[in-house]
């Protein structure tokens, strides 16, 4: 079988299971680190004597490089081969994880996290594009649902795994654990995953576009985190100018990493706008809730991780069902109801304080939140891919992942300053407790806005786009 020939694997077959396993292990590493670091931030801050701004960069440095380069990663996969780029990204990610685990200070850890994001940008779009390119059309919904569910579990168990490692070993092991996972991922991918690519793609790569995207996200993020001073003003201005230049370049570039023509499809544009809102809320909620439980509620790292288990269990048991429901009734209702349910769940955790009662103030809210996430994730992913031509699966996946990470990045960068936190106040129970309710209300509002947007813009049925 040559890479340009169509592949039609089936769910339930050995090859089908192996493709999903490789995709889940690879993308799961990125989701795991995206969530586990939140649990470790307070411990990392104490161990490395880091400020709040440095902790934000430890979280956001990864997201800056991931979000700005993930489009290039999808484009590289479509051109060079999705499996090949996926394996390269896995090895890069594992190498950067080793550097994270050995970092002697906050500055080194920030650099290592930036490098980790580069590896994530190579492997993340390939994980979904491998499924899209390898499975028969009528099995893709179920395959994506399985990938979403198991990948979501990896993200959700991150705080739990991180808590165990932090309390019983060291925060450094939350990065070092990626090394054996990467070995398993590469072995499975090399043995079982068929190579697929876009047969119409050229060998040209949009390097300037990637550079401008990195400058745009980095400059805007710096301005949001700093929040004041001439440096923040200049960084923000540079970021905005770079963003405008990026859009102009992508319009003129013959082989852009983000083809603006995809946005002519209303469903594609609306799905990605909704993705930005929902993942902004998800990222900021995770950042604030885990800090609140530890700094104000007095939870140890393991306790804070275990507290998020309702989301894990919901994703593990019901995510595939969410994909099947979306395939049966269409995406509009799940993509509307899901974020609204998540918003209600956040309102239920507003009462977390120094006298937190887990079963009354945390468990109900996170259970409701998890059920909303189950409804939304698989239909959203399937809708984005169905609205793009099949041979642009890698690019479409990259765009959606970039927007998800950018949403989380912007929210984590902006909200602490917006609610009045700065310096080392993340470790001050009184300061954090005063800021927490406002932050959670803002996240709930973003989710509600995402649900309303879906109802107004997402059709009941989405016909899969054909290759032009």
C-alpha positions in Angstrom: 0.0 0.0 0.0 1.5 3.4 -1.0 0.9 6.4 1.2 -1.3 8.1 -1.5 -3.7 5.2 -1.7 -6.9 5.4 0.4 -7.0 3.3 3.6 -10.2 1.9 4.9 -9.6 0.3 8.3 -12.5 -0.8 10.5 -13.3 -0.4 14.2 -12.8 -3.7 16.0 -9.9 -4.9 13.9 -6.4 -5.3 15.2 -5.1 -2.6 12.8 -8.0 -0.3 13.8 -7.3 -0.7 17.5 -3.6 -0.1 17.0 -4.1 3.1 15.1 -6.4 4.4 17.9 -3.9 3.2 20.5 -1.0 5.0 18.9 -3.0 8.2 18.4 -4.3 8.1 22.0 -0.8 7.5 23.5 0.8 10.2 21.5 -1.9 12.9 21.9 -2.5 11.7 25.5 1.1 12.7 26.4 0.4 16.3 25.3 -3.0 16.4 27.1 -1.5 14.8 30.2 1.2 17.5 30.4 -1.3 20.2 29.6 -3.3 19.3 32.7 -0.8 17.7 35.1 1.3 20.9 35.3 -1.6 22.7 37.0 -1.4 20.4 40.0 2.4 20.8 40.1 2.5 24.6 39.8 2.4 25.4 43.5 5.2 22.9 44.3 7.3 24.0 41.3 6.9 27.6 42.5 8.2 26.7 46.0 11.0 24.5 44.7 12.3 26.9 42.1 11.3 30.1 43.9 9.2 31.1 40.9 6.9 34.2 40.7 3.3 34.0 39.4 4.5 35.4 36.0 7.0 32.6 35.8 4.4 30.0 36.7 2.1 31.4 34.0 5.0 31.1 31.5 5.7 27.5 32.6 2.1 26.8 31.7 1.9 29.1 28.7 5.3 28.6 27.2 4.2 25.2 26.2 1.0 26.5 24.8 2.6 29.4 22.8 4.9 27.1 20.8 2.2 24.4 20.5 -0.5 26.8 19.3 1.7 28.7 16.9 3.4 25.7 15.3 0.6 23.2 15.3 -0.6 24.5 11.9 2.8 23.9 10.5 2.8 20.4 12.1 -0.5 19.5 10.3 0.8 20.8 7.0 4.1 18.9 7.4 2.1 15.7 8.1 -0.1 16.2 5.0 2.9 16.7 2.8 5.6 14.3 4.3 3.4 11.7 5.8 1.2 11.8 8.9 2.8 8.8 10.6 6.3 10.0 9.9 5.8 13.5 11.4 3.8 12.0 14.3 6.8 9.7 15.2 9.2 12.7 14.9 7.0 14.8 17.2 6.8 12.0 19.7 10.6 11.6 19.9 11.0 15.4 20.1 8.4 15.7 22.9 10.0 13.0 24.9 13.5 14.6 24.6 12.1 18.0 25.7 10.3 16.2 28.6 13.6 14.9 29.8 15.0 18.5 29.8 11.9 19.6 31.8 12.6 16.9 34.4 16.2 18.0 34.8 15.6 21.8 34.8 17.6 23.4 37.6 15.6 26.7 37.7 12.4 28.4 36.4 14.1 29.9 33.4 15.4 26.6 32.1 12.0 25.0 32.7 10.3 27.7 30.7 12.7 27.1 27.8 12.2 23.3 28.0 8.4 23.8 28.0 8.7 25.9 24.8 10.6 23.0 23.2 8.1 20.6 24.5 5.4 22.5 22.7 7.3 22.2 19.4 7.1 18.4 19.7 3.4 18.6 20.6 2.8 20.7 17.5 4.3 17.9 15.4 2.5 14.9 16.9 -0.9 16.3 17.9 -2.5 17.0 14.5 -1.1 13.8 13.2 -2.8 11.8 15.9 -6.3 12.8 14.6 -5.3 13.0 11.0 -4.1 9.4 11.1 -7.5 8.3 12.2 -9.3 10.5 9.6 -7.1 9.2 6.8 -7.0 5.5 7.9 -10.6 4.6 8.8 -13.5 4.0 6.5 -15.9 7.0 6.3 -18.7 5.2 8.2 -16.4 4.3 11.1 -14.7 7.6 11.5 -17.4 9.0 13.9 -16.9 6.0 16.3 -13.1 6.1 15.9 -13.0 9.8 16.7 -15.3 9.3 19.6 -13.0 6.6 21.0 -10.0 8.9 20.4 -11.7 11.8 22.1 -12.8 9.8 25.1 -9.5 8.1 25.8 -7.5 11.3 25.1 -9.9 13.2 27.4 -9.2 10.6 30.1 -5.5 11.2 29.6 -6.1 14.9 30.2 -8.4 14.3 33.1 -6.2 11.9 35.0 -3.3 14.2 34.7 -4.0 16.0 38.0 -4.4 12.6 39.7 -1.1 11.2 38.3 0.6 14.4 39.0 -0.6 14.4 42.6 0.7 10.8 43.2 4.1 11.7 41.7 4.5 15.0 43.5 3.5 13.7 46.9 5.5 10.4 46.7 8.4 11.3 44.4 9.0 14.7 42.8 7.3 17.1 40.4 10.1 16.2 38.0 8.5 12.8 37.4 5.4 14.4 35.8 7.7 15.0 32.8 10.0 12.0 33.0 7.0 9.7 32.8 6.6 10.7 29.2 9.7 8.7 28.2 8.3 5.2 28.4 5.0 6.4 27.0 6.9 7.8 24.0 8.7 4.5 23.4 5.4 2.5 23.4 3.9 5.1 21.0 6.7 4.8 18.5 6.8 1.0 18.5 3.0 0.8 17.9 3.0 3.5 15.2 5.9 1.9 13.3 4.4 -1.6 13.4 0.7 -0.9 12.7 -0.2 2.6 11.6 -0.5 3.0 7.8 1.1 6.0 6.2 -1.2 8.6 4.7 -0.7 12.0 3.2 -2.3 14.6 1.0 -1.4 13.6 -2.5 -2.0 17.1 -3.9 0.4 18.8 -1.4 3.7 20.3 -2.6 7.1 20.2 -0.8 6.8 23.9 0.1 6.5 24.9 3.8 5.2 28.1 5.2 8.1 28.9 7.6 7.4 32.6 7.6 3.8 32.0 8.6 5.0 29.9 11.5 7.4 32.6 12.6 4.7 35.3 12.5 2.2 33.1 14.4 4.8 32.5 17.1 5.6 36.2 17.4 1.9 37.1 17.5 1.0 34.6 20.3 4.2 35.3 22.2 3.9 39.1 22.1 0.2 39.1 23.0 0.8 36.6 25.8 3.6 38.6 27.3 1.5 41.7 27.3 -1.4 39.9 29.0 0.8 38.3 31.7 2.8 41.5 32.4 -0.3 43.6 32.2 1.4 47.0 32.7 4.4 49.0 31.7 6.0 50.1 28.5 7.4 46.6 27.8 3.9 45.0 27.8 2.6 47.8 25.5 5.4 47.2 23.0 5.0 43.4 23.2 1.3 43.6 22.7 1.7 46.0 19.7 4.3 43.7 18.1 2.0 40.7 18.6 -1.0 42.5 17.0 1.1 43.6 14.0 2.5 40.1 13.6 -1.1 38.7 13.7 -2.2 41.1 11.0 0.9 40.3 8.9 0.2 36.6 9.4 -3.3 36.9 7.9 -2.0 38.9 5.0 0.8 36.4 4.3 -1.6 33.4 4.5 -3.8 35.1 1.9 -1.0 35.6 -0.5 1.0 32.4 0.2 0.5 29.8 -2.5 0.9 26.9 0.0 -0.2 28.4 3.4 -0.2 26.4 6.6 -3.6 28.0 7.4 -5.6 28.2 4.1 -8.0 31.0 4.7 -10.4 29.5 2.2 -11.4 27.0 4.8 -13.1 29.8 6.7 -15.5 30.4 3.8 -17.4 27.4 5.2 -19.6 28.9 8.0 -19.7 25.6 9.9 -15.9 25.4 10.0 -15.6 29.0 11.2 -18.3 28.8 13.8 -16.9 25.5 15.2 -13.5 27.0 15.6 -14.9 30.1 17.3 -16.8 28.0 19.7 -13.6 25.9 20.3 -11.8 29.1 21.3 -14.4 30.1 23.9 -14.8 26.6 25.4 -11.2 25.8 25.7 -10.4 29.3 27.1 -12.9 28.4 29.9 -11.5 24.9 30.3 -7.9 26.1 30.6 -8.6 28.9 33.1 -10.9 26.8 35.2 -8.3 24.1 35.6 -5.6 26.7 36.5 -7.8 28.4 39.1 -9.6 25.4 40.7 -6.5 23.4 41.4 -4.7 26.4 42.9 -7.8 27.2 45.0 -8.0 23.7 46.3 -4.4 23.7 47.3 -3.7 27.2 48.5 -7.1 28.0 50.1 -8.6 24.6 50.7 -5.4 23.1 52.1 -5.4 20.1 49.7 -2.2 18.2 49.0 -1.3 17.7 45.4 -2.7 14.1 45.4 -6.0 15.3 47.0 -6.3 18.1 44.4 -5.7 15.5 41.6 -8.3 13.0 43.0 -10.8 15.8 43.3 -11.0 16.0 39.5 -11.9 12.3 39.1 -15.6 12.9 38.2 -14.4 14.4 34.9 -12.2 11.4 34.3 -15.0 8.9 35.0 -17.4 10.8 32.8 -15.0 10.8 29.8 -14.0 7.2 30.3 -17.5 5.8 30.5 -19.5 8.1 28.1 -17.2 9.8 25.6 -17.7 7.2 22.9 -21.5 7.4 23.5 -21.2 11.2 23.0 -19.6 10.5 19.6 -22.4 8.1 18.6 -25.1 10.6 19.8 -23.6 13.3 17.7 -23.5 11.0 14.6 -27.2 10.1 15.2 -28.8 13.5 16.0 -26.3 15.8 14.4 -23.8 18.2 16.1 -26.0 21.3 16.8 -27.8 20.0 20.0 -24.7 18.4 21.6 -22.5 21.4 20.8 -25.1 23.7 22.3 -26.2 21.7 25.4 -22.7 20.5 26.2 -21.2 24.0 27.0 -24.3 25.2 28.8 -24.2 22.1 31.1 -20.5 22.8 31.6 -21.3 26.4 32.6 -23.8 25.2 35.2 -21.2 22.8 36.5 -18.8 25.7 37.1 -21.4 27.7 39.0 -21.6 24.7 41.4 -17.9 25.0 42.3 -18.1 28.7 43.2 -18.3 27.9 46.9 -14.9 26.3 47.2 -13.1 28.1 50.1 -11.0 27.3 53.2 -13.8 25.1 54.6 -14.5 23.3 51.4 -16.8 20.2 51.5 -15.8 18.0 48.6 -19.1 16.1 48.3 -21.2 19.3 48.4 -19.0 21.9 46.7 -16.7 20.1 44.3 -18.1 16.6 43.3 -21.5 17.8 42.0 -20.1 20.6 39.9 -17.3 18.6 38.3 -19.7 15.7 37.6 -22.0 18.1 35.8 -19.1 19.7 34.0 -17.8 16.2 32.9 -21.2 15.3 31.5 -21.3 18.5 29.4 -17.7 17.8 28.2 -18.9 14.3 27.1 -21.7 15.8 25.1 -19.5 18.3 23.3 -16.0 16.9 22.5 -16.5 14.3 19.9 -19.3 16.1 17.9 -17.1 19.3 17.9 -14.1 17.4 16.5 -16.1 15.5 14.0 -17.9 18.7 12.8 -14.6 20.6 12.2 -13.1 17.7 10.2 -16.4 17.1 8.2 -16.5 20.8 7.2 -13.1 20.6 5.6 -12.0 18.7 2.5 -10.8 15.2 3.3 -7.3 15.7 2.0 -6.9 18.7 4.3 -7.5 16.7 7.4 -4.1 17.4 8.9 -4.5 21.2 8.3 -8.1 21.2 9.7 -7.0 19.3 12.7 -4.1 21.6 13.2 -6.2 24.7 13.0 -8.7 23.4 15.5 -6.0 22.3 17.9 -4.2 25.6 17.6 -7.4 27.5 18.3 -8.1 25.3 21.4 -4.6 25.9 22.8 -4.7 29.6 21.9 -8.0 30.0 23.8 -6.5 28.3 26.9 -3.3 30.3 26.5 -5.1 33.7 26.4 -7.3 32.9 29.3 -4.6 31.7 31.6 -2.5 34.7 30.6 -5.2 37.3 31.0 -7.4 36.2 33.9 -5.0 36.3 36.8 -4.2 40.0 36.1 -7.9 40.7 35.3 -9.0 39.4 38.7 -6.2 41.2 40.6 -3.5 38.5 41.1 0.2 39.3 40.6 3.7 38.5 42.0 3.5 35.7 44.6 -0.2 36.1 45.4 -1.0 32.7 44.0 0.5 31.4 47.4 -1.6 33.9 49.5 -4.9 32.3 50.5 -6.7 35.6 51.1 -5.7 37.1 47.7 -6.5 33.9 45.8 -9.8 33.4 47.6 -10.9 36.9 46.7 -10.0 36.4 43.0 -11.4 32.9 42.5 -15.2 33.5 42.2 -14.7 36.2 39.6 -12.5 33.9 37.6 -14.9 31.0 37.7 -17.8 33.3 36.7 -15.8 34.5 33.7 -15.2 30.9 32.7 -18.9 30.1 33.1 -19.8 33.1 30.9 -17.4 31.9 28.2 -19.0 28.5 28.1 -22.5 29.9 27.9 -21.5 32.1 25.1 -20.0 29.1 23.3 -23.3 27.2 23.6 -25.3 30.1 22.3 -22.9 30.5 19.4 -23.4 26.8 18.5 -27.2 27.1 18.5 -27.1 30.1 16.2 -24.5 28.9 13.7 -24.1 25.1 13.7 -26.4 23.2 11.4 -28.3 20.1 12.5 -26.4 18.0 10.0 -23.0 18.5 8.5 -22.2 17.0 5.1 -18.6 15.9 4.8 -16.7 18.2 2.4 -15.3 16.7 -0.7 -11.8 17.2 -2.1 -11.9 20.1 -4.6 
